[in-house]
Amino acid sequence: MARLLVHVEGQTEETFVEELLRPHLLAHGFTSVSAKLKGADSAHAEDKLTSSKIGQKLGLKTAQFLDRATEQGFLLFDGEKHTVTPKGEQAGVEFVAKSRFGPYFLWPQDFCLG
């Protein structure tokens, strides 16, 4: 029985662990594989969830979650990137600009799509 906790710095790494690495390792004998956001963003991680985590909580892959959040007006997609709308800001969505691994969003833990 092997368990793995991967400390990650941003949403890109978190998504990689949750959507690619976890299924592979679970199929090869690991009993638990998870990612934990660390570093400068760890304070936000205590009360907010990344798009990957909130999507997982709602049973969606990250891209599916972002598409649904866009459809419902919490985000805007301009063909290249997502941005937070005023509706998203009112709901508590935060944009985190991170130069090393790219930007990402943090969502309230109790956020739900309509």
Biopython code that builds the backbone (N, CA, C, O; Angstrom):
import numpy as np
from Bio.PDB.StructureBuilder import StructureBuilder

atoms = [
    (1, "MET", "N", (0.832, -1.181, 0.000)),
    (1, "MET", "CA", (0.000, 0.000, 0.000)),
    (1, "MET", "C", (0.878, 1.247, 0.000)),
    (1, "MET", "O", (1.543, 1.545, 0.992)),
    (2, "ALA", "N", (0.878, 1.953, -1.085)),
    (2, "ALA", "CA", (1.682, 3.165, -1.196)),
    (2, "ALA", "C", (0.768, 4.374, -1.375)),
    (2, "ALA", "O", (-0.201, 4.332, -2.133)),
    (3, "ARG", "N", (1.094, 5.445, -0.663)),
    (3, "ARG", "CA", (0.374, 6.709, -0.792)),
    (3, "ARG", "C", (1.362, 7.771, -1.247)),
    (3, "ARG", "O", (2.546, 7.714, -0.912)),
    (4, "LEU", "N", (0.869, 8.744, -2.014)),
    (4, "LEU", "CA", (1.734, 9.794, -2.524)),
    (4, "LEU", "C", (1.044, 11.142, -2.381)),
    (4, "LEU", "O", (-0.091, 11.319, -2.824)),
    (5, "LEU", "N", (1.743, 12.096, -1.754)),
    (5, "LEU", "CA", (1.287, 13.475, -1.667)),
    (5, "LEU", "C", (2.321, 14.320, -2.395)),
    (5, "LEU", "O", (3.491, 14.338, -2.014)),
    (6, "VAL", "N", (1.894, 15.020, -3.441)),
    (6, "VAL", "CA", (2.794, 15.840, -4.242)),
    (6, "VAL", "C", (2.557, 17.304, -3.887)),
    (6, "VAL", "O", (1.442, 17.807, -4.029)),
    (7, "HIS", "N", (3.598, 17.984, -3.429)),
    (7, "HIS", "CA", (3.511, 19.417, -3.138)),
    (7, "HIS", "C", (3.745, 20.175, -4.438)),
    (7, "HIS", "O", (4.779, 20.012, -5.086)),
    (8, "VAL", "N", (2.771, 21.009, -4.814)),
    (8, "VAL", "CA", (2.842, 21.731, -6.084)),
    (8, "VAL", "C", (2.775, 23.237, -5.840)),
    (8, "VAL", "O", (2.290, 23.685, -4.801)),
    (9, "GLU", "N", (3.263, 24.008, -6.802)),
    (9, "GLU", "CA", (3.292, 25.464, -6.669)),
    (9, "GLU", "C", (2.122, 26.161, -7.343)),
    (9, "GLU", "O", (1.832, 27.312, -7.017)),
    (10, "GLY", "N", (1.451, 25.509, -8.261)),
    (10, "GLY", "CA", (0.382, 26.184, -8.981)),
    (10, "GLY", "C", (-0.630, 25.215, -9.561)),
    (10, "GLY", "O", (-0.524, 23.998, -9.415)),
    (11, "GLN", "N", (-1.613, 25.800, -10.224)),
    (11, "GLN", "CA", (-2.717, 25.011, -10.751)),
    (11, "GLN", "C", (-2.280, 24.059, -11.865)),
    (11, "GLN", "O", (-2.834, 22.966, -11.982)),
    (12, "THR", "N", (-1.314, 24.443, -12.672)),
    (12, "THR", "CA", (-0.867, 23.573, -13.761)),
    (12, "THR", "C", (-0.368, 22.246, -13.213)),
    (12, "THR", "O", (-0.741, 21.180, -13.701)),
    (13, "GLU", "N", (0.489, 22.324, -12.182)),
    (13, "GLU", "CA", (1.022, 21.099, -11.582)),
    (13, "GLU", "C", (-0.077, 20.322, -10.867)),
    (13, "GLU", "O", (-0.110, 19.093, -10.917)),
    (14, "GLU", "N", (-0.974, 21.045, -10.201)),
    (14, "GLU", "CA", (-2.073, 20.394, -9.499)),
    (14, "GLU", "C", (-2.962, 19.622, -10.480)),
    (14, "GLU", "O", (-3.348, 18.483, -10.215)),
    (15, "THR", "N", (-3.276, 20.248, -11.601)),
    (15, "THR", "CA", (-4.082, 19.595, -12.628)),
    (15, "THR", "C", (-3.367, 18.366, -13.177)),
    (15, "THR", "O", (-3.995, 17.328, -13.389)),
    (16, "PHE", "N", (-2.064, 18.473, -13.410)),
    (16, "PHE", "CA", (-1.288, 17.334, -13.896)),
    (16, "PHE", "C", (-1.388, 16.159, -12.936)),
    (16, "PHE", "O", (-1.633, 15.028, -13.357)),
    (17, "VAL", "N", (-1.200, 16.418, -11.654)),
    (17, "VAL", "CA", (-1.267, 15.343, -10.654)),
    (17, "VAL", "C", (-2.670, 14.753, -10.589)),
    (17, "VAL", "O", (-2.839, 13.534, -10.622)),
    (18, "GLU", "N", (-3.677, 15.624, -10.497)),
    (18, "GLU", "CA", (-5.053, 15.159, -10.303)),
    (18, "GLU", "C", (-5.633, 14.434, -11.519)),
    (18, "GLU", "O", (-6.355, 13.449, -11.365)),
    (19, "GLU", "N", (-5.324, 14.910, -12.715)),
    (19, "GLU", "CA", (-5.981, 14.364, -13.902)),
    (19, "GLU", "C", (-5.138, 13.375, -14.693)),
    (19, "GLU", "O", (-5.692, 12.569, -15.440)),
    (20, "LEU", "N", (-3.820, 13.410, -14.552)),
    (20, "LEU", "CA", (-2.976, 12.490, -15.318)),
    (20, "LEU", "C", (-2.211, 11.503, -14.434)),
    (20, "LEU", "O", (-2.286, 10.289, -14.628)),
    (21, "LEU", "N", (-1.488, 12.033, -13.479)),
    (21, "LEU", "CA", (-0.642, 11.180, -12.646)),
    (21, "LEU", "C", (-1.460, 10.268, -11.730)),
    (21, "LEU", "O", (-1.164, 9.078, -11.628)),
    (22, "ARG", "N", (-2.488, 10.807, -11.061)),
    (22, "ARG", "CA", (-3.290, 10.018, -10.120)),
    (22, "ARG", "C", (-3.893, 8.767, -10.766)),
    (22, "ARG", "O", (-3.690, 7.670, -10.244)),
    (23, "PRO", "N", (-4.631, 8.885, -11.884)),
    (23, "PRO", "CA", (-5.226, 7.670, -12.465)),
    (23, "PRO", "C", (-4.172, 6.617, -12.822)),
    (23, "PRO", "O", (-4.394, 5.422, -12.625)),
    (24, "HIS", "N", (-3.041, 7.057, -13.341)),
    (24, "HIS", "CA", (-1.971, 6.128, -13.716)),
    (24, "HIS", "C", (-1.432, 5.393, -12.492)),
    (24, "HIS", "O", (-1.303, 4.168, -12.504)),
    (25, "LEU", "N", (-1.119, 6.141, -11.437)),
    (25, "LEU", "CA", (-0.549, 5.519, -10.247)),
    (25, "LEU", "C", (-1.559, 4.656, -9.497)),
    (25, "LEU", "O", (-1.191, 3.618, -8.946)),
    (26, "LEU", "N", (-2.817, 5.065, -9.468)),
    (26, "LEU", "CA", (-3.842, 4.232, -8.828)),
    (26, "LEU", "C", (-3.987, 2.894, -9.555)),
    (26, "LEU", "O", (-4.212, 1.858, -8.929)),
    (27, "ALA", "N", (-3.857, 2.930, -10.864)),
    (27, "ALA", "CA", (-3.939, 1.695, -11.658)),
    (27, "ALA", "C", (-2.727, 0.796, -11.458)),
    (27, "ALA", "O", (-2.752, -0.383, -11.811)),
    (28, "HIS", "N", (-1.660, 1.365, -10.886)),
    (28, "HIS", "CA", (-0.433, 0.596, -10.674)),
    (28, "HIS", "C", (-0.114, 0.379, -9.197)),
    (28, "HIS", "O", (1.052, 0.274, -8.817)),
    (29, "GLY", "N", (-1.152, 0.314, -8.371)),
    (29, "GLY", "CA", (-0.966, -0.116, -6.995)),
    (29, "GLY", "C", (-0.968, 0.941, -5.909)),
    (29, "GLY", "O", (-1.006, 0.587, -4.731)),
    (30, "PHE", "N", (-0.928, 2.220, -6.246)),
    (30, "PHE", "CA", (-0.995, 3.238, -5.198)),
    (30, "PHE", "C", (-2.417, 3.288, -4.649)),
    (30, "PHE", "O", (-3.382, 3.133, -5.398)),
    (31, "THR", "N", (-2.546, 3.502, -3.349)),
    (31, "THR", "CA", (-3.869, 3.574, -2.741)),
    (31, "THR", "C", (-4.381, 5.004, -2.650)),
    (31, "THR", "O", (-5.585, 5.226, -2.516)),
    (32, "SER", "N", (-3.479, 5.970, -2.720)),
    (32, "SER", "CA", (-3.861, 7.377, -2.617)),
    (32, "SER", "C", (-2.818, 8.234, -3.324)),
    (32, "SER", "O", (-1.616, 8.060, -3.124)),
    (33, "VAL", "N", (-3.291, 9.154, -4.150)),
    (33, "VAL", "CA", (-2.415, 10.115, -4.821)),
    (33, "VAL", "C", (-3.139, 11.455, -4.797)),
    (33, "VAL", "O", (-4.269, 11.563, -5.271)),
    (34, "SER", "N", (-2.484, 12.483, -4.241)),
    (34, "SER", "CA", (-3.111, 13.798, -4.202)),
    (34, "SER", "C", (-2.062, 14.895, -4.317)),
    (34, "SER", "O", (-0.866, 14.669, -4.130)),
    (35, "ALA", "N", (-2.551, 16.090, -4.631)),
    (35, "ALA", "CA", (-1.685, 17.261, -4.758)),
    (35, "ALA", "C", (-2.052, 18.261, -3.684)),
    (35, "ALA", "O", (-3.226, 18.410, -3.344)),
    (36, "LYS", "N", (-1.057, 18.948, -3.146)),
    (36, "LYS", "CA", (-1.295, 19.998, -2.156)),
    (36, "LYS", "C", (-0.575, 21.260, -2.607)),
    (36, "LYS", "O", (0.634, 21.257, -2.839)),
    (37, "LEU", "N", (-1.337, 22.332, -2.726)),
    (37, "LEU", "CA", (-0.799, 23.613, -3.140)),
    (37, "LEU", "C", (0.076, 24.182, -2.034)),
    (37, "LEU", "O", (-0.366, 24.298, -0.891)),
    (38, "LYS", "N", (1.299, 24.534, -2.361)),
    (38, "LYS", "CA", (2.256, 25.052, -1.377)),
    (38, "LYS", "C", (2.806, 26.398, -1.836)),
    (38, "LYS", "O", (2.451, 26.898, -2.903)),
    (39, "GLY", "N", (3.667, 26.966, -1.024)),
    (39, "GLY", "CA", (4.350, 28.204, -1.383)),
    (39, "GLY", "C", (3.539, 29.428, -1.047)),
    (39, "GLY", "O", (2.753, 29.429, -0.100)),
    (40, "ALA", "N", (3.736, 30.478, -1.836)),
    (40, "ALA", "CA", (3.112, 31.768, -1.566)),
    (40, "ALA", "C", (1.597, 31.688, -1.567)),
    (40, "ALA", "O", (0.935, 32.511, -0.933)),
    (41, "ASP", "N", (1.042, 30.720, -2.260)),
    (41, "ASP", "CA", (-0.409, 30.618, -2.368)),
    (41, "ASP", "C", (-1.030, 29.744, -1.296)),
    (41, "ASP", "O", (-2.248, 29.568, -1.287)),
    (42, "SER", "N", (-0.234, 29.190, -0.391)),
    (42, "SER", "CA", (-0.785, 28.263, 0.587)),
    (42, "SER", "C", (-1.784, 28.936, 1.514)),
    (42, "SER", "O", (-2.696, 28.270, 2.005)),
    (43, "ALA", "N", (-1.644, 30.243, 1.774)),
    (43, "ALA", "CA", (-2.619, 30.930, 2.606)),
    (43, "ALA", "C", (-3.986, 30.934, 1.943)),
    (43, "ALA", "O", (-5.007, 30.762, 2.608)),
    (44, "HIS", "N", (-4.001, 31.133, 0.606)),
    (44, "HIS", "CA", (-5.271, 31.078, -0.123)),
    (44, "HIS", "C", (-5.831, 29.669, -0.142)),
    (44, "HIS", "O", (-7.048, 29.485, -0.133)),
    (45, "ALA", "N", (-4.962, 28.679, -0.167)),
    (45, "ALA", "CA", (-5.393, 27.296, -0.286)),
    (45, "ALA", "C", (-6.227, 26.857, 0.913)),
    (45, "ALA", "O", (-7.010, 25.913, 0.811)),
    (46, "GLU", "N", (-6.064, 27.544, 2.062)),
    (46, "GLU", "CA", (-6.810, 27.157, 3.249)),
    (46, "GLU", "C", (-8.294, 27.466, 3.124)),
    (46, "GLU", "O", (-9.118, 26.712, 3.641)),
    (47, "ASP", "N", (-8.655, 28.552, 2.454)),
    (47, "ASP", "CA", (-10.056, 28.925, 2.374)),
    (47, "ASP", "C", (-10.615, 28.939, 0.955)),
    (47, "ASP", "O", (-11.812, 29.156, 0.769)),
    (48, "LYS", "N", (-9.784, 28.715, -0.029)),
    (48, "LYS", "CA", (-10.216, 28.692, -1.430)),
    (48, "LYS", "C", (-9.663, 27.457, -2.120)),
    (48, "LYS", "O", (-8.686, 26.859, -1.669)),
    (49, "LEU", "N", (-10.299, 27.089, -3.213)),
    (49, "LEU", "CA", (-9.864, 25.927, -3.997)),
    (49, "LEU", "C", (-9.490, 26.370, -5.400)),
    (49, "LEU", "O", (-10.091, 27.297, -5.943)),
    (50, "THR", "N", (-8.503, 25.712, -5.986)),
    (50, "THR", "CA", (-8.146, 25.989, -7.371)),
    (50, "THR", "C", (-9.245, 25.445, -8.283)),
    (50, "THR", "O", (-10.113, 24.691, -7.842)),
    (51, "SER", "N", (-9.200, 25.830, -9.543)),
    (51, "SER", "CA", (-10.191, 25.338, -10.517)),
    (51, "SER", "C", (-10.158, 23.822, -10.599)),
    (51, "SER", "O", (-11.203, 23.185, -10.731)),
    (52, "SER", "N", (-8.979, 23.244, -10.524)),
    (52, "SER", "CA", (-8.847, 21.793, -10.573)),
    (52, "SER", "C", (-9.575, 21.126, -9.403)),
    (52, "SER", "O", (-10.317, 20.162, -9.590)),
    (53, "LYS", "N", (-9.352, 21.654, -8.196)),
    (53, "LYS", "CA", (-9.956, 21.066, -6.992)),
    (53, "LYS", "C", (-11.468, 21.273, -6.947)),
    (53, "LYS", "O", (-12.206, 20.348, -6.606)),
    (54, "ILE", "N", (-11.935, 22.470, -7.285)),
    (54, "ILE", "CA", (-13.378, 22.717, -7.246)),
    (54, "ILE", "C", (-14.074, 21.900, -8.330)),
    (54, "ILE", "O", (-15.176, 21.393, -8.119)),
    (55, "GLY", "N", (-13.426, 21.773, -9.498)),
    (55, "GLY", "CA", (-13.984, 20.927, -10.552)),
    (55, "GLY", "C", (-14.088, 19.486, -10.094)),
    (55, "GLY", "O", (-15.109, 18.832, -10.306)),
    (56, "GLN", "N", (-13.032, 18.991, -9.466)),
    (56, "GLN", "CA", (-13.036, 17.618, -8.951)),
    (56, "GLN", "C", (-14.150, 17.437, -7.931)),
    (56, "GLN", "O", (-14.852, 16.426, -7.945)),
    (57, "LYS", "N", (-14.311, 18.407, -7.054)),
    (57, "LYS", "CA", (-15.364, 18.354, -6.033)),
    (57, "LYS", "C", (-16.754, 18.268, -6.680)),
    (57, "LYS", "O", (-17.660, 17.630, -6.145)),
    (58, "LEU", "N", (-16.903, 18.917, -7.834)),
    (58, "LEU", "CA", (-18.189, 18.923, -8.550)),
    (58, "LEU", "C", (-18.300, 17.798, -9.582)),
    (58, "LEU", "O", (-19.295, 17.706, -10.302)),
    (59, "GLY", "N", (-17.277, 16.947, -9.651)),
    (59, "GLY", "CA", (-17.304, 15.822, -10.579)),
    (59, "GLY", "C", (-16.963, 16.192, -12.006)),
    (59, "GLY", "O", (-17.396, 15.520, -12.942)),
    (60, "LEU", "N", (-16.186, 17.261, -12.186)),
    (60, "LEU", "CA", (-15.835, 17.737, -13.523)),
    (60, "LEU", "C", (-14.320, 17.822, -13.676)),
    (60, "LEU", "O", (-13.601, 18.057, -12.704)),
    (61, "LYS", "N", (-13.846, 17.630, -14.892)),
    (61, "LYS", "CA", (-12.440, 17.910, -15.196)),
    (61, "LYS", "C", (-12.276, 19.430, -15.219)),
    (61, "LYS", "O", (-13.254, 20.165, -15.352)),
    (62, "THR", "N", (-11.044, 19.887, -15.090)),
    (62, "THR", "CA", (-10.786, 21.326, -15.013)),
    (62, "THR", "C", (-11.362, 22.074, -16.211)),
    (62, "THR", "O", (-12.029, 23.094, -16.038)),
    (63, "ALA", "N", (-11.113, 21.582, -17.416)),
    (63, "ALA", "CA", (-11.607, 22.261, -18.623)),
    (63, "ALA", "C", (-13.142, 22.311, -18.633)),
    (63, "ALA", "O", (-13.726, 23.320, -19.027)),
    (64, "GLN", "N", (-13.787, 21.232, -18.203)),
    (64, "GLN", "CA", (-15.254, 21.213, -18.141)),
    (64, "GLN", "C", (-15.766, 22.247, -17.144)),
    (64, "GLN", "O", (-16.730, 22.963, -17.415)),
    (65, "PHE", "N", (-15.112, 22.316, -15.990)),
    (65, "PHE", "CA", (-15.511, 23.272, -14.976)),
    (65, "PHE", "C", (-15.363, 24.705, -15.492)),
    (65, "PHE", "O", (-16.270, 25.520, -15.324)),
    (66, "LEU", "N", (-14.223, 25.015, -16.121)),
    (66, "LEU", "CA", (-14.010, 26.361, -16.655)),
    (66, "LEU", "C", (-15.032, 26.703, -17.731)),
    (66, "LEU", "O", (-15.510, 27.836, -17.794)),
    (67, "ASP", "N", (-15.369, 25.733, -18.578)),
    (67, "ASP", "CA", (-16.398, 25.959, -19.605)),
    (67, "ASP", "C", (-17.747, 26.285, -18.967)),
    (67, "ASP", "O", (-18.431, 27.215, -19.394)),
    (68, "ARG", "N", (-18.127, 25.521, -17.948)),
    (68, "ARG", "CA", (-19.416, 25.750, -17.272)),
    (68, "ARG", "C", (-19.416, 27.094, -16.539)),
    (68, "ARG", "O", (-20.415, 27.813, -16.561)),
    (69, "ALA", "N", (-18.298, 27.432, -15.893)),
    (69, "ALA", "CA", (-18.208, 28.716, -15.191)),
    (69, "ALA", "C", (-18.299, 29.873, -16.192)),
    (69, "ALA", "O", (-18.860, 30.923, -15.881)),
    (70, "THR", "N", (-17.751, 29.680, -17.381)),
    (70, "THR", "CA", (-17.832, 30.687, -18.435)),
    (70, "THR", "C", (-19.268, 30.806, -18.940)),
    (70, "THR", "O", (-19.788, 31.912, -19.092)),
    (71, "GLU", "N", (-19.906, 29.665, -19.198)),
    (71, "GLU", "CA", (-21.297, 29.659, -19.669)),
    (71, "GLU", "C", (-22.221, 30.366, -18.688)),
    (71, "GLU", "O", (-23.186, 31.014, -19.094)),
    (72, "GLN", "N", (-21.924, 30.242, -17.394)),
    (72, "GLN", "CA", (-22.794, 30.828, -16.370)),
    (72, "GLN", "C", (-22.377, 32.245, -15.972)),
    (72, "GLN", "O", (-22.962, 32.833, -15.063)),
    (73, "GLY", "N", (-21.358, 32.795, -16.657)),
    (73, "GLY", "CA", (-21.021, 34.190, -16.478)),
    (73, "GLY", "C", (-20.035, 34.527, -15.370)),
    (73, "GLY", "O", (-19.840, 35.702, -15.061)),
    (74, "PHE", "N", (-19.410, 33.523, -14.766)),
    (74, "PHE", "CA", (-18.415, 33.792, -13.718)),
    (74, "PHE", "C", (-17.049, 34.137, -14.318)),
    (74, "PHE", "O", (-16.248, 34.848, -13.712)),
    (75, "LEU", "N", (-16.807, 33.618, -15.518)),
    (75, "LEU", "CA", (-15.569, 33.886, -16.249)),
    (75, "LEU", "C", (-15.914, 34.342, -17.655)),
    (75, "LEU", "O", (-17.022, 34.119, -18.144)),
    (76, "LEU", "N", (-14.951, 34.980, -18.293)),
    (76, "LEU", "CA", (-15.066, 35.373, -19.689)),
    (76, "LEU", "C", (-13.881, 34.756, -20.416)),
    (76, "LEU", "O", (-12.757, 34.800, -19.916)),
    (77, "PHE", "N", (-14.121, 34.178, -21.597)),
    (77, "PHE", "CA", (-13.045, 33.599, -22.398)),
    (77, "PHE", "C", (-12.958, 34.360, -23.707)),
    (77, "PHE", "O", (-13.941, 34.450, -24.442)),
    (78, "ASP", "N", (-11.774, 34.914, -24.006)),
    (78, "ASP", "CA", (-11.614, 35.735, -25.204)),
    (78, "ASP", "C", (-10.968, 34.987, -26.366)),
    (78, "ASP", "O", (-10.521, 35.604, -27.333)),
    (79, "GLY", "N", (-10.920, 33.661, -26.273)),
    (79, "GLY", "CA", (-10.287, 32.868, -27.320)),
    (79, "GLY", "C", (-8.889, 32.434, -26.952)),
    (79, "GLY", "O", (-8.361, 31.481, -27.526)),
    (80, "GLU", "N", (-8.276, 33.131, -25.988)),
    (80, "GLU", "CA", (-6.932, 32.785, -25.545)),
    (80, "GLU", "C", (-6.845, 32.532, -24.046)),
    (80, "GLU", "O", (-6.129, 31.633, -23.604)),
    (81, "LYS", "N", (-7.575, 33.325, -23.263)),
    (81, "LYS", "CA", (-7.468, 33.190, -21.815)),
    (81, "LYS", "C", (-8.795, 33.520, -21.142)),
    (81, "LYS", "O", (-9.655, 34.195, -21.708)),
    (82, "HIS", "N", (-8.932, 33.022, -19.912)),
    (82, "HIS", "CA", (-10.100, 33.322, -19.096)),
    (82, "HIS", "C", (-9.803, 34.530, -18.213)),
    (82, "HIS", "O", (-8.666, 34.739, -17.791)),
    (83, "THR", "N", (-10.843, 35.325, -17.938)),
    (83, "THR", "CA", (-10.759, 36.416, -16.972)),
    (83, "THR", "C", (-11.995, 36.362, -16.082)),
    (83, "THR", "O", (-13.030, 35.824, -16.475)),
    (84, "VAL", "N", (-11.879, 36.920, -14.888)),
    (84, "VAL", "CA", (-13.000, 36.946, -13.951)),
    (84, "VAL", "C", (-13.941, 38.077, -14.327)),
    (84, "VAL", "O", (-13.500, 39.191, -14.610)),
    (85, "THR", "N", (-15.228, 37.795, -14.330)),
    (85, "THR", "CA", (-16.244, 38.813, -14.597)),
    (85, "THR", "C", (-16.666, 39.448, -13.267)),
    (85, "THR", "O", (-16.314, 38.942, -12.201)),
    (86, "PRO", "N", (-17.415, 40.548, -13.324)),
    (86, "PRO", "CA", (-17.945, 41.121, -12.074)),
    (86, "PRO", "C", (-18.786, 40.094, -11.293)),
    (86, "PRO", "O", (-18.733, 40.066, -10.063)),
    (87, "LYS", "N", (-19.553, 39.259, -11.992)),
    (87, "LYS", "CA", (-20.330, 38.219, -11.323)),
    (87, "LYS", "C", (-19.400, 37.252, -10.587)),
    (87, "LYS", "O", (-19.694, 36.832, -9.468)),
    (88, "GLY", "N", (-18.281, 36.903, -11.218)),
    (88, "GLY", "CA", (-17.309, 36.023, -10.588)),
    (88, "GLY", "C", (-16.687, 36.663, -9.360)),
    (88, "GLY", "O", (-16.505, 36.005, -8.336)),
    (89, "GLU", "N", (-16.360, 37.950, -9.462)),
    (89, "GLU", "CA", (-15.793, 38.665, -8.321)),
    (89, "GLU", "C", (-16.779, 38.694, -7.160)),
    (89, "GLU", "O", (-16.388, 38.510, -6.007)),
    (90, "GLN", "N", (-18.063, 38.927, -7.460)),
    (90, "GLN", "CA", (-19.088, 38.936, -6.409)),
    (90, "GLN", "C", (-19.203, 37.570, -5.736)),
    (90, "GLN", "O", (-19.498, 37.481, -4.544)),
    (91, "ALA", "N", (-18.969, 36.513, -6.503)),
    (91, "ALA", "CA", (-19.049, 35.152, -5.965)),
    (91, "ALA", "C", (-17.788, 34.774, -5.184)),
    (91, "ALA", "O", (-17.747, 33.719, -4.551)),
    (92, "GLY", "N", (-16.754, 35.633, -5.225)),
    (92, "GLY", "CA", (-15.536, 35.363, -4.477)),
    (92, "GLY", "C", (-14.425, 34.721, -5.273)),
    (92, "GLY", "O", (-13.453, 34.238, -4.692)),
    (93, "VAL", "N", (-14.544, 34.704, -6.596)),
    (93, "VAL", "CA", (-13.497, 34.129, -7.444)),
    (93, "VAL", "C", (-12.317, 35.094, -7.484)),
    (93, "VAL", "O", (-12.495, 36.298, -7.666)),
    (94, "GLU", "N", (-11.112, 34.558, -7.314)),
    (94, "GLU", "CA", (-9.899, 35.375, -7.357)),
    (94, "GLU", "C", (-9.018, 34.946, -8.510)),
    (94, "GLU", "O", (-8.896, 33.757, -8.806)),
    (95, "PHE", "N", (-8.403, 35.923, -9.158)),
    (95, "PHE", "CA", (-7.412, 35.662, -10.194)),
    (95, "PHE", "C", (-6.038, 35.779, -9.552)),
    (95, "PHE", "O", (-5.749, 36.769, -8.880)),
    (96, "VAL", "N", (-5.186, 34.773, -9.752)),
    (96, "VAL", "CA", (-3.830, 34.801, -9.224)),
    (96, "VAL", "C", (-2.867, 34.806, -10.403)),
    (96, "VAL", "O", (-2.773, 33.828, -11.145)),
    (97, "ALA", "N", (-2.154, 35.916, -10.569)),
    (97, "ALA", "CA", (-1.160, 36.019, -11.639)),
    (97, "ALA", "C", (0.143, 35.436, -11.112)),
    (97, "ALA", "O", (0.691, 35.909, -10.116)),
    (98, "LYS", "N", (0.620, 34.427, -11.776)),
    (98, "LYS", "CA", (1.832, 33.748, -11.321)),
    (98, "LYS", "C", (2.756, 33.616, -12.511)),
    (98, "LYS", "O", (2.469, 32.853, -13.434)),
    (99, "SER", "N", (3.838, 34.331, -12.508)),
    (99, "SER", "CA", (4.685, 34.389, -13.691)),
    (99, "SER", "C", (5.377, 33.071, -14.026)),
    (99, "SER", "O", (5.554, 32.760, -15.203)),
    (100, "ARG", "N", (5.770, 32.293, -13.027)),
    (100, "ARG", "CA", (6.525, 31.077, -13.315)),
    (100, "ARG", "C", (5.685, 29.991, -13.986)),
    (100, "ARG", "O", (6.146, 29.337, -14.921)),
    (101, "PHE", "N", (4.459, 29.801, -13.511)),
    (101, "PHE", "CA", (3.638, 28.716, -14.046)),
    (101, "PHE", "C", (2.339, 29.199, -14.672)),
    (101, "PHE", "O", (1.481, 28.384, -15.013)),
    (102, "GLY", "N", (2.182, 30.480, -14.826)),
    (102, "GLY", "CA", (0.984, 31.013, -15.445)),
    (102, "GLY", "C", (-0.104, 31.323, -14.431)),
    (102, "GLY", "O", (-0.038, 30.885, -13.283)),
    (103, "PRO", "N", (-1.091, 32.071, -14.857)),
    (103, "PRO", "CA", (-2.167, 32.497, -13.958)),
    (103, "PRO", "C", (-3.171, 31.373, -13.686)),
    (103, "PRO", "O", (-3.267, 30.405, -14.439)),
    (104, "TYR", "N", (-3.908, 31.532, -12.596)),
    (104, "TYR", "CA", (-4.974, 30.580, -12.278)),
    (104, "TYR", "C", (-6.010, 31.258, -11.405)),
    (104, "TYR", "O", (-5.838, 32.415, -11.022)),
    (105, "PHE", "N", (-7.088, 30.549, -11.085)),
    (105, "PHE", "CA", (-8.192, 31.093, -10.310)),
    (105, "PHE", "C", (-8.334, 30.329, -8.996)),
    (105, "PHE", "O", (-8.036, 29.138, -8.913)),
    (106, "LEU", "N", (-8.794, 31.046, -7.974)),
    (106, "LEU", "CA", (-9.153, 30.432, -6.698)),
    (106, "LEU", "C", (-10.638, 30.678, -6.474)),
    (106, "LEU", "O", (-11.144, 31.770, -6.733)),
    (107, "TRP", "N", (-11.329, 29.655, -5.993)),
    (107, "TRP", "CA", (-12.780, 29.663, -5.833)),
    (107, "TRP", "C", (-13.150, 29.397, -4.382)),
    (107, "TRP", "O", (-12.456, 28.643, -3.700)),
    (108, "PRO", "N", (-14.232, 30.002, -3.899)),
    (108, "PRO", "CA", (-14.686, 29.687, -2.547)),
    (108, "PRO", "C", (-14.993, 28.193, -2.430)),
    (108, "PRO", "O", (-15.481, 27.579, -3.379)),
    (109, "GLN", "N", (-14.707, 27.615, -1.270)),
    (109, "GLN", "CA", (-14.929, 26.178, -1.090)),
    (109, "GLN", "C", (-16.382, 25.781, -1.285)),
    (109, "GLN", "O", (-16.669, 24.659, -1.702)),
    (110, "ASP", "N", (-17.311, 26.702, -0.983)),
    (110, "ASP", "CA", (-18.731, 26.383, -1.104)),
    (110, "ASP", "C", (-19.312, 26.792, -2.461)),
    (110, "ASP", "O", (-20.531, 26.795, -2.632)),
    (111, "PHE", "N", (-18.459, 27.135, -3.420)),
    (111, "PHE", "CA", (-18.924, 27.555, -4.750)),
    (111, "PHE", "C", (-19.639, 26.391, -5.432)),
    (111, "PHE", "O", (-19.194, 25.245, -5.359)),
    (112, "CYS", "N", (-20.752, 26.702, -6.095)),
    (112, "CYS", "CA", (-21.435, 25.677, -6.893)),
    (112, "CYS", "C", (-21.987, 26.316, -8.161)),
    (112, "CYS", "O", (-22.336, 27.496, -8.195)),
    (113, "LEU", "N", (-22.050, 25.505, -9.182)),
    (113, "LEU", "CA", (-22.602, 25.951, -10.454)),
    (113, "LEU", "C", (-24.108, 25.703, -10.432)),
    (113, "LEU", "O", (-24.570, 24.683, -9.921)),
    (114, "GLY", "N", (-24.863, 26.640, -10.987)),
    (114, "GLY", "CA", (-26.320, 26.559, -10.971)),
    (114, "GLY", "C", (-26.923, 25.489, -11.748)),
    (114, "GLY", "O", (-28.147, 25.362, -11.778)),
]
sb = StructureBuilder()
sb.init_structure("model")
sb.init_model(0)
sb.init_chain("A")
sb.init_seg("    ")
for serial, (resi, resn, name, xyz) in enumerate(atoms, 1):
    if name == "N":
        sb.init_residue(resn, " ", resi, " ")
    sb.init_atom(name, np.array(xyz, "f"), 0.0, 1.0, " ", f" {name:<3s}", serial, name[0])
structure = sb.get_structure()
